[in-house]
Amino acid sequence: KNLTVGSTGTDVKNLQKVLNSDSDTKVSSSGAGSPGNETTYFGSATKKAIQKFQVKYGLAVPGGVGYGNFGPKTKAKMTEVSKLKGF
């Protein structure tokens, strides 16, 4: 499902784990959302990490449509990346 700021649940926690597996897209370096401290809440830190992921893989640009949202294109690339990382 699509995830945006305010979304909650295990999907968000799994998303944060994949984002945290890459130093370029880490949700947070310490505290809530950091590796090992992933949460079930999609807040501003998760949105920023999604934005970094989207820019890294050429999925969206700052100010562009879908920037910061976990929609179909981002989800497809995230699925591909997570399989490569063994998730």
N, C-alpha and C positions, 0 to 999 in steps of 0.2 A: 504494500500500500504506500501511497505518497505520505511523506512526513514533512511537517513544517514546524516552526516555532510554536510551542505549546503542546505538541504531540507527546504522548507518554506511552510507556510499555516496553516489553522485552525487545521489540524491533529497534527501538532507539538505543538500548544498551548494546545490542549486537552491532549496530551501525557505528557506535562510538568505539567499540573494540577494533573494528576494521580500520577506522580512521586513525586510531592510536598506534596501529601496527606500522605506520609510516611516519617518520619524523617530519615530513613535509606537511602532513595533514593532521597532526596531533590536536586533540580537542583542548587539552590543557597540560601544562608540564607538571602541575602539582594540584592537590586538592580534588574537589569534585570534577569528574570527567577525565581525570588523568589516567594513564595506564594503570590498571588494577583497581581504579576507583570510578569506573564507568557508572553512569546513572541511567535511570529510565525516563529522564526528562530532556526534551529537545529545547534547549535554551539558546542564548546568543552565542555561547562558546561553540556549541555544536553547529550552529549556522555558519560561523566563521570557518570552522574546519571543513564543512561541506563546500564553501566557497573556494577554499584553497584546493580541495580535491577537483572541483570543476575547472578551475584555471589550469591546474597541473595536467589534466587530461583533455583540455580543449573542449569542454562541454558547455561552458557558459563564460561570459565575460562580465566584469563589474557593471552593474546597471542594466544588464541584459535580461531577457525573459528567462525566468526560472532560476536566476542566480540566487543561491542560498537555499533553494528548496530541493528536497529529495524526491524528484519526480522520475518518470520513466527512463529518460536517457541516463541520468545519474545512477539510477538503480541498476540498469543493465551493466554499466561500467563497474559499479561497485561489486556486483555479483561476479564478474570476470576477475577482478582484482582479488576478491576474497577467496576464490577458488585457488588462485596462484599462491596465496599465502597460507593455504590449508585450513580455512575457516569453513 
